[in-house]
Structures are given as structure tokens and as C-alpha cells.
Amino acid sequence: MSASEVERFAKDVKGNPALGDQVKVLGADLDGLVRFANGKGYQFTKQELEAKAKDNQGMLNEEQLNKAAGGVKANQLVVTFVTVT
């Protein structure tokens, strides 16, 4: 679909702790994240997710990335996506 669909998913993840916990479990698995989101009714591709996350990169420093990942190094695209959007 579009970047707006990725943004809608990110907003919902931030606003719903249970959904956020499910996303964190996926860790660095971008394909899994896209499958998960698509299964919840959000329509975007891995490429759209990566593009949106790359747009958001640079907005977080290393400490913020670590906090967002619960102290565990996770794929920066996923962490940036979930934390910034």
C-alpha cells in the first residue's frame, strides 16, 4: 500500500502495549514483522517498511536504540520503526 499504512501500524504498536510486545518478540525478523502486520490487517511490504524505517534513521542515538530494544541489540530498522513512528 503506502508509507501511511506503515505509519498507521507504528502508531498502533506504540499505543497498544500488547501489540508492541508481540512486535518486540519478532526481533530482527523483518519478513516476520511484515507477515505479522499483514495478518493483523495492515497492508505493506518489506520494502515499504524498510523505506519508512530508513527515513526515520538518525532520529535516535545508540542509547535510545538500546532502550527501545529492551537493552537487547535488535535490527535497527525494526527498532527505529517502532520507536520513532
C-alpha positions as CSV (number, residue, x, y, z in Angstrom):
1,M,0.0,0.0,0.0
2,S,2.0,3.0,1.2
3,A,4.1,4.6,3.9
4,S,0.9,5.8,5.6
5,E,-0.1,2.2,6.2
6,V,3.3,1.6,7.9
7,E,2.8,4.7,9.9
8,R,-0.7,3.5,11.0
9,F,0.8,0.2,12.1
10,A,3.6,2.0,14.0
11,K,1.1,4.3,15.8
12,D,-1.0,1.3,16.8
13,V,2.1,-0.5,18.1
14,K,3.1,2.4,20.2
15,G,-0.5,2.8,21.5
16,N,-1.1,-0.8,22.3
17,P,1.5,-2.4,24.7
18,A,0.3,-5.9,24.0
19,L,0.8,-5.3,20.3
20,G,4.2,-3.7,21.0
21,D,5.3,-6.8,23.0
22,Q,4.4,-9.1,20.1
23,V,6.4,-6.9,17.7
24,K,9.4,-7.0,20.1
25,V,9.4,-10.8,20.1
26,L,10.0,-10.7,16.4
27,G,13.3,-9.0,16.9
28,A,15.2,-8.6,13.7
29,D,12.9,-10.7,11.5
30,L,11.6,-8.1,9.1
31,D,9.8,-10.7,7.0
32,G,8.1,-12.0,10.1
33,L,7.1,-8.4,11.1
34,V,5.5,-7.8,7.7
35,R,3.7,-11.2,7.9
36,F,2.5,-10.4,11.4
37,A,1.3,-6.9,10.4
38,N,-0.4,-8.2,7.3
39,G,-2.1,-10.8,9.4
40,K,-3.5,-8.0,11.6
41,G,-4.9,-6.2,8.6
42,Y,-2.1,-3.8,7.8
43,Q,-1.1,-3.9,4.2
44,F,2.6,-3.0,3.4
45,T,5.6,-4.8,2.1
46,K,9.0,-5.3,3.5
47,Q,10.4,-2.7,1.0
48,E,7.9,-0.2,2.3
49,L,8.8,-0.9,5.9
50,E,12.5,-0.6,5.1
51,A,12.0,2.7,3.3
52,K,10.0,4.2,6.1
53,A,12.5,3.0,8.7
54,K,15.4,4.4,6.8
55,D,13.6,7.7,6.6
56,N,13.5,7.7,10.4
57,Q,17.1,6.6,10.9
58,G,19.3,9.2,12.5
59,M,16.5,10.3,14.8
60,L,17.7,8.0,17.6
61,N,21.1,7.7,19.2
62,E,22.6,4.4,20.2
63,E,21.4,4.7,23.8
64,Q,17.8,5.3,22.6
65,L,18.0,2.3,20.3
66,N,19.2,0.1,23.1
67,K,16.4,1.3,25.4
68,A,13.8,0.7,22.6
69,A,15.1,-2.8,22.2
70,G,14.9,-3.5,25.9
71,G,18.7,-3.5,26.2
72,V,19.0,-6.1,23.5
73,K,20.5,-5.1,20.2
74,A,17.8,-5.6,17.6
75,N,17.6,-4.8,14.0
76,Q,17.8,-1.0,13.7
77,L,15.1,-0.8,11.1
78,V,12.6,-2.5,13.4
79,V,13.6,-0.6,16.5
80,T,13.6,2.7,14.7
81,F,10.3,2.0,13.1
82,V,8.6,1.0,16.3
83,T,10.1,3.8,18.4
84,V,10.0,6.8,16.2
85,T,6.9,6.5,14.2
